[in-house]
Amino acid sequence: MVQIRSIPTISLQLTPMRIPEAVPSTGFSFANQENIDEISGTGLLLHPGEPSELVVQIKNLTQRNLQLELMVEGDFPSEWCWIGGTEGREIRPGGQIDAVLYFQIPNTYFENQDAIAPEKQEQLRLNFTNCQVVACIDRGSDREHIQEADFNLYIRPWSAYMDFLPVLYREVDFIGRFMKIFEQAYQPVIDSYAIMWANLDPLTAPRALLPF
């Protein structure tokens, strides 16, 4: 029997612009199973309301021109992602082009009432495993060559309190979500103290405080 090796047509390299300090891992039995499974591969961190990018470098490994068609597939809503940054669709022999995948999720992702309602069976998802596909059509033979590269999306709330913790705690994925609870509870009080000076100035104080 003769074995035939398939020579790759293109090479893909994914570079996330925001890398999570910690990925979900085992060790917290009270978390749901999706969040404690060990996940490997390229990971992109997403904060609600903030844009994030994933750079895709595509290199032509053949000696012929290739016509590029870039697609993104995954189990996340399609409106979260759009493609930009491509300099044309044709790749010359040995050439390379860069594309950028832009991601942004709603600012109210964690306040979605449909996901946190008690009667709903589905839990709010924090991890998405996706597949990025590039289909190249060879002009010489009109054959389609498909190359895939996998990456993961991690949705996490941003917490300023994490900057006050040692690095050891910041490497635990659960700690960041746990600290966000305290930040949302205490930050309004802290913000009110930060502008307390305005209540003591007659030019900026509320009308009810002017007699005082």
Number of C-alpha atoms within 10 A of each C-alpha: 3 4 5 6 6 6 8 12 19 22 15 17 12 19 16 18 12 15 15 17 12 16 21 21 15 12 11 12 8 7 11 10 10 15 19 18 13 10 15 12 10 17 24 21 23 23 20 16 14 12 15 18 20 21 17 21 16 21 19 23 19 17 11 16 19 26 17 20 13 15 14 15 14 16 10 14 9 11 9 12 18 14 15 12 13 16 11 11 12 18 22 16 14 13 16 17 18 16 18 18 20 16 22 17 18 14 12 10 17 16 11 12 11 12 16 14 11 10 8 11 9 11 13 14 14 15 20 17 18 16 15 18 18 18 17 24 18 17 12 9 8 11 10 13 15 14 15 14 16 16 19 18 20 20 19 20 19 16 17 11 12 17 9 8 11 9 11 7 13 16 15 16 18 20 14 21 15 12 17 17 12 12 16 11 10 10 11 11 10 11 10 10 11 10 10 11 11 13 14 14 12 13 10 11 14 12 11 7 11 13 6 7
